[in-house]
């Protein structure tokens, strides 16, 4: 029984280790690096015994046209991180939602003035879905203005806003590019917001290191990784 992970670059990934530590040699879990999402059908032809896949950067939205159907949460946010392949159908799910909520529910239950979500990719959509449920106001921060609730990185410094939560949903600072970090102005960090970085490798990114210097409470993405993986395994019938 074959399972695996698809993404563009998977050097950072702990998913295979996590899976094999749980299931030993009962099943196989492989890492499939795809230079483009157009390679996905070929992958399935080459490995017609795949029963389930996890999906990571940058294909959480790009994978959708290749799927037979989506569950309600994945459809709601237009992002997928788990595939179930059954009876010729490829069904998309999003376990990032429950992973994010369970990993950080103690933080989310606090009263928040405003959250900044850095990035607008697939992970950011799961984050915003959960923040809505907790009635936490938020803005996306991006290099491009995609919507009314998106602000540019270059504009944050000019804004007089009270921020109590910052979530990095981008891959900036992820192994092997550990010296990089997303831009966040000092005037935000001086407010000592809770800072969450969804990256788990390295354990403490340069972004979290900077936030910690300013006295912010910091959280990395390892717990979310584990929790979303457990939910994926349930979907595959392994739990």
Rosetta blueprint (number, residue, H / E / L):
1 X L
2 X E
3 X E
4 X E
5 X E
6 X E
7 X E
8 X L
9 X L
10 X L
11 X L
12 X L
13 X L
14 X L
15 X H
16 X H
17 X H
18 X H
19 X H
20 X H
21 X H
22 X H
23 X H
24 X L
25 X L
26 X L
27 X L
28 X E
29 X E
30 X E
31 X E
32 X E
33 X E
34 X L
35 X L
36 X L
37 X H
38 X H
39 X H
40 X H
41 X H
42 X H
43 X H
44 X H
45 X H
46 X H
47 X L
48 X L
49 X L
50 X E
51 X E
52 X E
53 X E
54 X E
55 X E
56 X L
57 X L
58 X L
59 X L
60 X L
61 X L
62 X L
63 X L
64 X H
65 X H
66 X H
67 X L
68 X L
69 X E
70 X E
71 X L
72 X H
73 X H
74 X H
75 X H
76 X H
77 X H
78 X L
79 X L
80 X L
81 X L
82 X E
83 X E
84 X E
85 X E
86 X E
87 X L
88 X L
89 X E
90 X E
91 X E
92 X E
93 X E
94 X L
95 X L
96 X H
97 X H
98 X H
99 X H
100 X H
101 X H
102 X H
103 X H
104 X H
105 X H
106 X H
107 X H
108 X H
109 X L
110 X L
111 X L
112 X L
113 X L
114 X L
115 X E
116 X E
117 X E
118 X E
119 X L
120 X L
121 X L
122 X H
123 X H
124 X H
125 X H
126 X H
127 X H
128 X H
129 X H
130 X H
131 X H
132 X H
133 X H
134 X L
135 X L
136 X L
137 X L
138 X E
139 X E
140 X E
141 X E
142 X E
143 X L
144 X L
145 X L
146 X L
147 X L
148 X L
149 X L
150 X E
151 X E
152 X E
153 X H
154 X H
155 X H
156 X H
157 X L
158 X L
159 X L
160 X L
161 X L
162 X L
163 X L
164 X L
165 X E
166 X E
167 X E
168 X E
169 X L
170 X L
171 X L
172 X L
173 X L
174 X L
175 X L
176 X L
177 X L
178 X L
179 X L
180 X L
181 X L
182 X L
183 X L
184 X L
185 X L
186 X H
187 X H
188 X H
189 X H
190 X L
191 X L
192 X L
193 X L
194 X E
195 X E
196 X E
197 X E
198 X L
199 X L
200 X L
201 X L
202 X L
203 X L
204 X L
205 X L
206 X H
207 X H
208 X H
209 X H
210 X H
211 X H
212 X H
213 X H
214 X L
215 X L
216 X L
217 X L
218 X E
219 X E
220 X L
221 X L
222 X H
223 X H
224 X H
225 X H
226 X H
227 X H
228 X H
229 X H
230 X H
231 X H
232 X H
233 X H
234 X H
235 X H
236 X L
237 X L
238 X L
239 X L
